[in-house]
Amino acid sequence: MKLTSDIRGVMPIAPTPFLEDGAIDTASIDKLTDFYLACGATGITVLGQLGEAPKLEHAESVDIATRMIRRASNLPVVVGVSAPGFAAMRALTRDVMDAGAAGVMIAPPNTLRTDEQIVGYYKQAAEAIGADVPFVLQDYPLTFTVQMTPAVVRRIVQEVPSCVMLKHEDWPGLEKISTLRGWEREGTMRHISILCGNGGLFLDYEMERGADGANTGYAFPDMLCDVVRLSASGQREEAHDLFDAHLPLLRYEQQPGVGLAVRKYIMMRRGLLSSAAQRKPAAVLTAAARTEVDHLLQRLARHDRRAAFVN
């Protein structure tokens, strides 16, 4: 099963579970995978930007991806393989594709500045990993400082056939989605899937601009699934009502640096992780921050009962 440009719905970005001593928590990998299967996810992404991939050894990365691929059964699993050089990227890609991954995700190095450099990089990356490997183009200028205009995205899509999906995380980025979909309608760009990131912070209107769903992390990925489903079925106000209820927590979790600590803390309280531990170096969630998150959960529970069952 390989990733195609027709993928829709929600592909949660899975955090990497660790025990307090920094060891990989395999039991929590299984819990997370089972939860994603049960909540309506249409795929899973592992070793993403907030999956702490740079803190892992190559063998650990392969083991984590392989365990989730096998557990996920028929769901496509995409593996983040971004690396400073193509040798490491190629090695990880080969190993996870052999294990059954549906495709890989590639972020741009922060050294790219011109349009030609960006397009050239993805041409070389596709050649390095193999033209038969579907890949996700990660457009996240807030973190990677690489600005991809809609025209650059179109060039990559047109010139690199193995690019099947855009992980859209530009901010502001609603007009970019509209532009790309407009080019598709005109026939000047082939269709690719557009799944959105940024913690889901703009998912309500991204769906209305033509996005196919979400490819991001959030402590309530089941809510993302519901919003995408409601929006796709034309239940606009219901989708917005649910999204609005979660917006204060989404905003809090989106804080740079501490966001993953917030997410893991909530997922631990939901019973999806046995520990909120991150592998060092890691941000620490202070007692004051935990109190604020607890308050946000209490308020959310008034509108979404899933938050009331957080232990």
N, C-alpha and C positions, 0 to 999 in steps of 0.2 A: 504494500500500500504506500504510494507516494503522494506527496502533497501536490494539489493542482490549484489552478486559478479559480476554481469554483468553491473553495472552502468558505463557509459562512459560520455565523454563530459566535461562540466564545471559546478561545483557546487560552485558558489561564496560564500566567507565568508562575510556575511552581517555585516556591522558595526551597532552598536546600536545607533539610532538617539536620541539626547537629545536636549532639548531647553536650552536657555542660563541660566536658573535657575536650571538646572539639572534634570528637569522633563522629562519623556519619551515623545518623539515626535511621537505620533501614526500616524499622517498624513504622516510623512516621511517614516514610516515603510511601509505604503501602496504604496507610490511612488516607493520606492526601489523594493518592491515585483513585482509591475507592470512592472518595467523596466527589472528586471531579466527574467520575463516571455516573454517580447517582444524581448529581445536581443539574445535569443537562449539558455539560461541556461537549463541544464537538471536536475537541483536540486538546493537546497539552503542549506547552513549551517548557523545557527544562534547561537550566544553565543560562538563563537570560541575564539581563543587566543586574537585577536584584536577586539572582540565584547564587551570588557569591562565587561565580565561576573562577575569577582570578585567584581565589584562595585554595583551589583544588589542584591536586596532582593529576596528570593525564589519566592514570589508571583509575583514580577516584571518579573522574568525570565520566569515563566509560562505564564504570560499575553503576553509578547513579542513573545514567540514561538507560542502560540495559534493563535495570530493575523496573523502571517506570514503563518502558516499552512493553515488557512482558506482562506486567500487571494490567496495563491499560487495554489489553485485548485488541479490539478492533478500532480504537481511537487513534488517529494519526498523532505521533509525537515528533515535535520539532526540537532540535538541539542547537543551542547557541554554540558556535564554534569560532567566534571572533578571537583573533590572536594578532600579536605584533608582526608575525611573519607567516608566509604561506606554508612553510613546512609543518608547523604545529597545527595550522588550520586543516591542512590536508590529512594529517595523521588522525586527528580526532574525527573528522568527517568520515574517513574510511572505516574507522572502528564502529562508529554509531550507526552508519548506514548498513554495515554488515550485521549489526544487532537488530535491525528492523526499523530504524528511524524513517519517518516519512519525508524528511528534509532537514535543512539546517538554516540557521539565522546568522546573518553577517552584518555587523555594525562597521561603519567606516572609521579608520584611524584618524585621530585628531590632527594629523599633519596635512590633510587634504584641504586645499583652499580654492582652486579653480574648478570650473565645470569639467574641463578636460581631465584633470587629475581624478575627479570623482568617478567619471565614466570609465576612465582607463583602469582605475583600481578594481572596479567590479568586473570588468572584462577579464582581468588577470586572475581575480579570485575564482571566477567561474571556471576558467581554464585549469587552475591549480587543483580544485576539488573534483573536477570532472563535469563535463557538460550534461551528464545524465543525472546529476544531483539537483533536485529542485531547491531553490533557496529563497529566503525571506529577506527583503531589503529593509534594514532598520534605519528609519529616518528620525533621529532624535537629537536635533541640534542643541537643545538645552544642556545635554550632557557631553556630547561628542564634539561640539562647536563646529560641526560641518554643516553648512547651509546648502540644502538641496532644493533648488527651485523646481516648480512643476515641470519645466522643460528638461531639466536634468533627469528627473524621475522617468519622464517619457523616453528619453534617449536610452536609459538603462533597460527599460522594459522592451523597447523596440530592438535594441542591439544585442541583448543578452537573453536568449530564449528561456534559459533555465530560471530566470527570475519570475516567480509565480505569485508572489504576494508582497504587498507593502505593509510594513508595520509603521503606521502613521503616528508619529509623536511630535510633530511640529506644533509650535504654540506661539502665536495663533495659527491655526491650520485649517479652519473650516473652508476658507476660500480655495485652499489647495485641493481639497477633496472635490469640490464643485468643478474646478478646472479640469482635473484628471477625468472625472466622469463625463464632462462635456466633450473632451477629446475622444473618449470611447464612443460616445453617441455619434460623433462626426465621422468616425472610422479612421481617425489619425493616430490612434493608439490602441493596441490590442487590450482585451480585458484582463485585468488581474484582480485578485482579491485585495480588499483594503480592510484590514483589521486595525483597531486603534489602541493606543497605549495611554501614557500619562496617568496611570492609575484609574482610568475611567472618568477623569474629571470633566470631560466634555462629551461623554458618550451620548447623552440625550440628543444633542443637535448634530453630532457626527453621523448618527444613524439617519437623520433626516436629510443630510447632505449627500448620502449615497454610500456610506460605509457599510460593510458587510457584517460588522460585529466588533468584538473586542479581543485584543491579544495583550493582556496586561495582568498585573497582580492587584489584588485587593483582598482584605480580610473576609469579605463576603462575596466570593466569586459567584455564588448562587444568585445574588441580586443582579449581577451583570448579565447572567443568563436570562433572568426574567425580563430585564429592561430590553434586551435585544429581541427576545421573543415577542413582547408586547408591541414594540415598535414595528417589527416586521409584519405583524398581523393587523396593523392599522389602529391599535389601541393607544393612540397618541397620549391622551391625558392620563391614562393609567400608568403608562411608562414614565411620564414626567413626575407624577405623584410619588411613585416609588423611588425614582432617582433623587428627587428633592429631599426625601426623608433621609437619605444616606449622605447627602452632600456635605454636611458639617464634618462627618467622619472621614469622607473621602479627602476633603481639604486638609484635615489634620494629618492624615497618613501621607499626604503628598509632600510633606516638609523634607527638603534635602538633608541627607545625612542621617536623620532619625527615623525616616519613614519605614524602613525595613524593620527596625526595632518595634515600632508600633504594630506593624502587620503581624509579625511573629508573636507578639504578646497576645493579640486578640485571637489568632489562630490556635495558640496554646490554650487559651481559655475556652475556645470552642471545641477542644478535644481533638484537633487535627494534628497538633504537634505535641510531643511530650515535653518539650522545652522550647523556650523562646531564644535559646542561645544562638549567637552568631560566631563564626570563626574569626579570631582576631587577625587584623585590627578591626574593631567593631565599635559602633556607637552604643552608649549606655542609656537605657530608658530610666530616667530618674523617678523617684517616688512621686514628685509633683506631676510629672507627665503621665504616670500610670493613673493617678487620681483623675486627671483631665480625661483620659481615654475612658475610664470607668463611667464618668459623668456623661460622656457622649453616647456610650452604649445604653445607659439608662434612658436617655432622651430618645434614642432611636427605637427602643423597645416599645414606645408608645404608638409607633406607626408600623413597625415590622417586628413581629413576635419572635423572629429568629434571634434577635439581639437579647431577648429576655431569657434565653436558654444558655447564655454564656455563663460558665461557672466561675 
